[in-house]
Amino acid sequence: MKLHINLEGFPAFLTTENTDILTTLVDHNIYRYIAVRHNIRDIRLLKRLLLFLTSNCSKLISASKFKHHIGTKSTATVLEYLNFFRESYLIQLISKFS
């Protein structure tokens, strides 16, 4: 899979380039649309995964490799969190074309 970060939902940040706006929007999305909705207690793990994803934008990703970088033991958890990010429009996963 290839990763694409969606910034289309953040027009205020794109026009002003104020990083405080982006931080607030991302924190709000992580908390409200993911953590509360899916009853996730470890918000730091969500933030670590999103930070790692944004640092590796447009690269091939593997959930089994991500689990080591973000500090979890479960590949299923990483896949589940990736799906939560996709559902909240924070990321878009693109299948590898062969």
N, C-alpha and C positions, 0 to 999 in steps of 0.2 A: 504494500500500500504506500502511496505517496501522500504527504500531508500538505494541506493548503489552509492557511489561517485566514479566516473571514473577518475583514475590518469594515465591511459594508454597513454593519449595524452601528458603527461608531462615528457618525458624521461630525459631531462636535469635536472629537479628537482630531479628525482628519483636517478640519478647517483651521483649528487653533494650534495643533501639535502640543497641547498642554498635557504632559504625562500624568498629571494628577487626575484628569478626567478619565483617561484610559485605566488607570489603577482602580479608581472608584467603580467604573463600569464592570471591569473584570471581577473585582471582589463581590460586587452586587450579584452578578450573574452566577458566580461560583456558589455563593451562599444561598440566594433565593431560588434559583432555577435548578440547582443540582443538589446541594447538601440538604436543604429542607425537603424538597420533593422526594428525594430518594433515601432520606433518613441516614445520611452519612455523617459520622462523628469526627472523622479525621480530615478536617478541612486542609490542614497543612499538606497532606499527601496529595490532595487535588491540586493545590497550588504548585507543588513541586512538579507534578506531571505536566501541568499547563506550561510552566516555565521551561521545562525540558523540551516540550513540543515546540514552543515558539523559538527556542534556541536552535532547533533542528528543522526549521521550516523547509519544505520542498525536498526533504530527504526521505529515502526509504526507511520505514519504521518496522519494528518487530516488538510485539508485546512482551515476549520472553526476554528480550534485551532491556526493555524499559524497566522491568520490575527490579533489576539490579541497580539501576541509576536512581530510582526514586525511593527505594527502601521498603519494598513490599515483597512478600514471598509468593504471591499468587498471580499467575498470568491471567486468570479469569477476572481478577479485580481490575487489572490494567485494561483489559478489553471492555469491561463494564464501564469504567470511567471514560474511556475513549468514546464509547457510545453516548454517555451522558453529555460530553462536550459537543458531540455531533448534534444531538437532539436540541441543545440550547444554542446552536448556531455559532459556537465559538471556534470550531474547526470544521473542516470538510476533508474527509478521507477519500482519496482517489485510488482506485485499484490499479495495480501495475499492468501496463499494457504489454503484451508479448506477441 
